């Protein structure tokens, strides 16, 4: 690590502490943005980490640090593209164009549904969601792709390494913040769920679990033993916070994340030192659980309390999914419209509970129909084409990390309606750029 990189990461960590504990979203976003302009290899790390800040709802008059930072970088990328005279295109842009067109059709679809408009309290509410949340994600995806492509593969590697260099410290800082600010909600007087104010514990747990590939990468390094110790601690903290939230989807996602890093990082090779690292990690987990330091029983209580009642065990998600499938034949091709209010309205009628679909793919099928689901699958499929994960597994594990984090988020999205969360589109953009540079560019 160069001195310049050390200074950049140190200042970045200081800014994280300031933002979390002072809760100054505007000043925090300006601090991050200033650091990103000076140390451009920090930009991707900022965008990845800031989503967790966004989850903490550090809000000031409706302005969040994520929204403001994204806006600042959109302006910066546009200026960068203009100055460099870059073309507004990249390979396989047709996937995002098709998905954008279908999304616009979905918007028009819901605007012609007076029942949903009345339920939402007016068309303005729906339009605000679309133009402040959905369309900016697509624009940001396109801009960051063009920016990264111009910077090249070495820039991406350095950017990802900056995430791995700071992730352990970030998770420790997050634990301290969580310990000082947590709240407790009782679940049927059986289980205490720990959470931060206004944060969905399921989203919080899955987002921190998505950092596991960056934590695990430090475990396969041959040097810097202290990094391995920090990574063990960070991995344990992620597990500990997941258990505290008592999130069933978080717990299942944690298991999935552990399996994919063991497989893709080669931890199962006995000839590899990482095999013994894995054994050590498992031993530590067993000791911690056996000693009762982490109460894992609260998770199992939430899985078993309702017995065979799958509806209640999944917090009625199964009911929402069934309702969406039953409604599908009535509008199979273009769906019911691009708005969470459409999901809530029809779930309210079909299940008695006005809620979203709690599944990325069923949400898309319901809102945008079969055309929307197919276009989404094609969009998500491109970064993983030509067996790129296996190529990176053998040649360049540094670049493998964002792909694994993206897979974890998509897996977690099987129980959450968060297709339009910032982190999904950030990882999608980064993975798109890496795939295009490796498979189609002379790097």
N, C-alpha and C positions, 0 to 999 in steps of 0.2 A: 504494500500500500504506500503510495507516494505521500509526501508531506501535505501536498495540496488536497489530496483525497481525505487525509486524516482531519484536516481543518474543516473541510466541507461537511463530513459526517458528524463531527463534534458540534458544529454550529446547528446542524439539522436537529440533532438530539436536544440541544438547548431550546430550540424553537418549539419542539414537541412538548417539552415540559412546560414552557410558558403558555402555550395554547391550551393544554389540558387543565392546568391548575388556575390560570387567570381567566379562562373562558372569555377571551377577546377574539371573536371570529374575524372581524375586519382587520384588526392589527395582525392577527395570526396569519391570515391569508396573504397579507402584504409582506410579512416576514418570509413566508415560504416562497412566494413569487420572486422576491429580491434574491434569495439564495439560489433559486433555480436559474435566474438569468446569469448570475455570476458563475455558478457551478452547474452547468446544464446536465451533467450526468446524474444530478439529483432529481430531475423532473419526474421520471417514472416512479422513483421511490416515494416522492411526495404524493403523487396521484394514487398510489396503492395504499399508503398509510392513511391518507386523509379521509378515506371512506369510513374508517373506524371512528375518526373524529366526528364525521358526519352522522354516524350511527348514534353517537353520544348526544346528538341534537344540541350542539353548542350553537345556540341561535340568538340572534339579536335583531329584533324587528323583522323577523321572517327571512333574514339573510343568514345563510349558513356558510361555514368556511369552505365546504366543498363546492357549493354553487359559485361563490365568489372566486375561488382559485381556478375553477374550470373556465369561468368567463375570462379571467385575466390571461390564461394560457391560450384560449381560443383567439383572443386579440393578438397575442404574441406569435402564434403559429401563422395567422393570416399575414401579419407584417413580414415574418420570416419568408413565407412563400412568395410574397410580392417582391421583396428585395432580391431573393435568389432566382426569381422568374421561373419557379417550378411549375410543372404542369399539374393540374388538378385531376390526376388520375393515378391509379395503381392497378396492378394485375388483379383480375377477378372482381373489379369494382361493380360488375353487373349484379352480383349477389346482393350487395347493399342497396343498389338502385332499385332492384325488384322488390326487396323488402320494404324500402321507403315508399314506393308507389302503393303497395298493398296496405301499408300503415295509413297513408293519406285516404285511401278508399275506406278504411276502417273508421277514420275520423268522420268522413262524410256520412257513413252508414249510421253512426250513433247520433249525429246531429239531426238526422231525419226521423229519429225515434223519440217522439214527444213524451212518451211515458218515462223513458230514462232521463230525459232532460228535466222533467218535473221532479223526478226523484233526486237528481243532483242539485236542484235548486237553481237551475238555469244553465243555458249554454255556455255562459262565461266561465263557469267552474270547469267544465270539460275542456274548453279551449285553453284555459290557463294551464291545466295539466299537460296538454299536448305540446304547447309552444314553450313551456318553461322546463319540461322534463323530457318528453320523448324526442322531439326533433333536435334539440341541442345535443343529445347523446349521439345521434347519427352524424351530425356535423362534426362533433369532436372526434368521433371514430375516423372519419375521412381525413381530417386535418393532422391528427397525430400519426396516422399511417404515412402521409406524405413527408412529414417532418422526420420520422424515424428512418424512412427509406433513404432520405438525403444524408442523414448522419452516418448510416452504415452499420454493419454488424458489430464492429468493435465498440461503437458507442453503446449499442444495446447490451453487450457483455459487461461493460463498465457500469452501466446503469443498474443491471441486475445484481452485480456484485455489491453495489452500494446498499441494495436492499438486504443482502445476506450479512453485510458488515454491521448493519444497524438494527436488524430485526430482534435480536436477543435483548438488547438494551431497551428497545421499544416495548417489548412484552413485559419486562420487569417494571418499567415505568407505568405501564397500563395496570399491572397488578396493584401497585401502590395507590394509583388513582381509584381503582375499583374498591380497594379496602377502605379508603377514606370516604367514599361517596355511595356505597351500595345501599339499596333498600331491600326490604324483605316482603314477599307476598306469600300468604299461606295457601296451599293447594289442598282444599277439602280437609284442612286441619291434619293432614298426613305428611305433607312435604313442604318445606320452606324453599321458595325459589328466590335466589339472590339476583338482583338486576340493578342497572343504572336507570335513573329517572327517565321515563318516556321511551325507553329502548325496548324493542321486542327481544326477549332473551334468546329466541331461536335464531334471529338474524345476527345478534351479537356473537353467539357461540360459533356459528358457521363462518363468519368473517374472520375471527381469530384463528379458526382451524385452517383456513385457506393460507395462513402464513407457514404452516408446517413444512412444506417443501423447502422454503428458504432456511428454516431452522435446521432441517435434516441435512442440507447441503454442507453445513459446517461440520457435521459428524463424519463425512467421508474424506475430509482433508487430512493429509498425513502430518501437517505441521500445526502449530498453535494449539497445544493441548488445552489451554485455558478457554479457547473457543468451544471445544467439545464440552467442557464443564458447563459453560454458559448455555450451550444448546440443550444439554440435558435438562438444565433448570427451566429454560424457556418451554421446552416440550412438556415438562411437568406442569408448568403454570397454565399452559393452554388446556391441558386435561383437567386441571383443578378448576379453572374458570368455567369450563363446559359442565362439570358436575355441579358447580354452584348454581348455575342457571337451571339445572334439572331439565334440560332440553332433550327430549327424546330424539328429535331429528339431529340435534347437535352431536349426541352420543354416537348415533349410527354413522354420521358423517366423519366423526373422529376415527372410527374403526376403518372406514373406507380410505381415509387419508393415510392412515398408518400402513395399510396393505399396499397402496400404490407407491409409496416412497420406498418400502422394502423391496418391491419388485423392480422399479425403474432405477433406483440408485444402487442396485446390485448388492443389497445387504444380505442376500441369501447365499452368496458365494463363500464357501468355507475358506477358500484361499485368500479371501479379501479381509483386511482388518475390520472392515465394516460389519462383518458377520459377528465378531466379538463385541462390537459396539452395540449391535442389535440385542444380543443376549444380555449384555449389561443393562440396557434400557428396559428390557422385559423383567429382569430381576428386580430392578428398582421399583417398577410399577407394582409388581407382586408384593414386595415388602411394604410399600406405602399403603396398598389396599388392605393387606392383612393386618397392619398395625392400626387401621381405622383412622389414619390421618385424613383420608378423603372418604367421605361417606357415599359410596356408590349405590347403596340401597335405595336412595331416593329416586334414582333413575328407574330401577326395577319395579318400584312401587307404582310409578306412573305407567309402566308397561303392563302391569298385571292387575291393577285395581279394578278395571272393568271386565275382567275375564275375557269371554269370547265376543264381547260387544265391540266389534271393529270400529264402528262409528264413533263411539265415545273415546276409545283408545287412541284414535287418530285426531281427536278434537274436531270431529265431524268433517274432516277432510274428505273421507270416502263419500259422504253424502254430497258434497260439492262436486266431486268428480263424476259421480253417477248422474247428477242433475245436468252437468255440462254435456255428457255423452247422450243423455235422453233428448236434450234440446238440439243437438248437432244436426239431425236429419232435417229439421225445419229450415235451417239456413246453413247448408253444408259448405258452401264455397267461399262466402265472404264474412260469415259469422255475424255477431251481434254488435260489433262496434268497438273501436279502440278506446276504452275507458274502463277504469275499475268500477265506475258506477253502474255500468252494464252488468258486470259480474254480480255486484251486490244486489241490484234490483231483481235479477232473475233467480239468484239464490234465495233471496227473501221470499219470492213466490213459491219456488220449488221445494225449499227445505225449511222455510220459516226463519232462517238466519241470514240476514243480509251481509254476506261476507264475500271476499275474493276467492279465487279458485285454489290458491295455495299449491300451485304446480306450474312451472314455466310453460310446459308444453301443452297441458290442458287449457291453461289460461289463453295461450296463443290460438289454439284450435277454436275455443269458444269465441274469442274476440275477433279474430281475423279469418276464421274458417280454414278449410283444407288448403287453400292457396297460401294463406299466411303461415301455416305450420310447415308446409313443404319449403317455402322460401326461408324460413328460420333455420330449418335443418340444414339446408344447403349453405346458409351463411355460417353456421357453427361448424359444419363439416370441413370447410376449406382449410383452416389452419392445421388440421390433422391428416391431410392427404399425403399420399406416397409414403406412408409408414414413417413419418418424420419423427415420432416419439422414439421409435426404436433406433433410428439413425443417431439422434441426439444422445440416446442412452449409451451408445457405444463410443461416440466421438466427442460430445460436448455437453456434459451435464449442467454446465452453467446456464445454457439456454433452455434446458429442460424445465427449469423451475416454474416459470410463468404458465407453461402448459399444464403442469400438474395442479397448480393453484386454480387455474381455470376449470379443470375437470372437477375439482372439489366443490367449487361454487355451483357448477351445473348439477352435480349430484345433490348438493344441499337444496338446490332450486326445485327438486322433485317434491318438496313439501312447502315451498314458499313462492309467492307470486312476485318475483323480483327481477323479471326480465329487464326492466328499465333501471335497475340500480347502477350507479356509476361504475362500481368495480367490475361488473360483468363486461361493460363496454370498454373499459381500460384494458383488461386482460385480453379481450377479443382483438382489440387494435394491436397490442404488442405481439400477440401470437400470429396475427395476420402478417405483420411486418417481418417477423423472423422467418416465417414460412416462405414468403415471397423472396426475401433476400437469399435464403439458403438454396431454395429449389430453382429459382428463376433468374437470379442475378449473379454476375461474376463478382464474388466477394473476395 
